[in-house]
Structures are given as structure tokens and as C-alpha cells.
């Protein structure tokens, strides 16, 4: 067979296949195209994936919803430079929220955890929560803890990370406040 005949047959076969793809593809997508023409957005009933990435107009990842790998279920939001700025994770059944500075340092962290403790009457579910505030260097400067028994504890730290002030309201309702030096020695204590 001559080369030009062979090329013509191959071209006709490719054209026929392309025509079939367009015809079948047009029929498969027609309901969505009609919906779009009528001003209605195309809706998919179900999307299943382990990782979803949202990208900006430059193709840079700005948000990730991830359940893949060893990482916990999480939603992570990034700024235009790609730095993590906000996160919402589910660690087992316990949620954690984080806000991050432009340098990638944690500024705010809110975590909760649930403890299950057996007692004489059966099972009791106790929870604890913690809010931490960090400086631009990522060092925790303030924290508010709520213990499983309901005892709140507020502590303020210096730039080196030493607790300098602590305030506790004990389970029985009595407050305690303490002031500490850089070495951790009590300077003043009010029971």
C-alpha cells in the first residue's frame, strides 16, 4: 500500500473515532450543558476522594482538605506565599484549631480532648480544653487550660517561656494566684 493511501486511511479512522467521541461525549454531558444554559449550575451528587486541593489562578495550593496518609483529617488554609495560616484538624474524636503567623509560627491554638474515666456508677466522659497564644517567634506566651474536673488555669509566660503569673480557680471554688521570678521561684502567692 502506498504511503499516501495509508496516511489517508489512518486520517479517516482518526476522524471517525474523534467524531464518535464528540457525539457520545456530547450526549453524556448534554444534561449539564442544558442546565448551564438555563442558568443552573451543574451539580454532582457525589465526589469521593481522600485529598482535595484548592488552587489559585496561578495553580498554587491555597487550601487542602486531607484524609490521606497518617495525618489526621484536616483542613489547612495557606496564604499567597504558601505559608500555613489556619488549620482545623480532627485528632481521633478531638478537634484542634490553629492560627499561624506569616513566618509559620503558631499564634493561636485551641484544642479539646475527651477522657473516659471509669467510676463506681459506670463510665463518665470528662473533657479538657486548652487555648494557647504565641508570639511572632512561636513561643507560647499565654495559656488557658480547663482540666477535666472543670478547674481553669491561666498562665502567662515571659519571652523565655517561663511561667511568671498563674491563676487557678480550684474545683471547690477557691482561687489561687501566684507570681514567679525567671527561675520559677514564688515571688508572691495568694491562696
Order of alpha helices (4+ residues) and beta strands (2+ residues): alpha-beta-beta-beta-beta-beta-beta-beta-beta-beta-beta-beta-beta
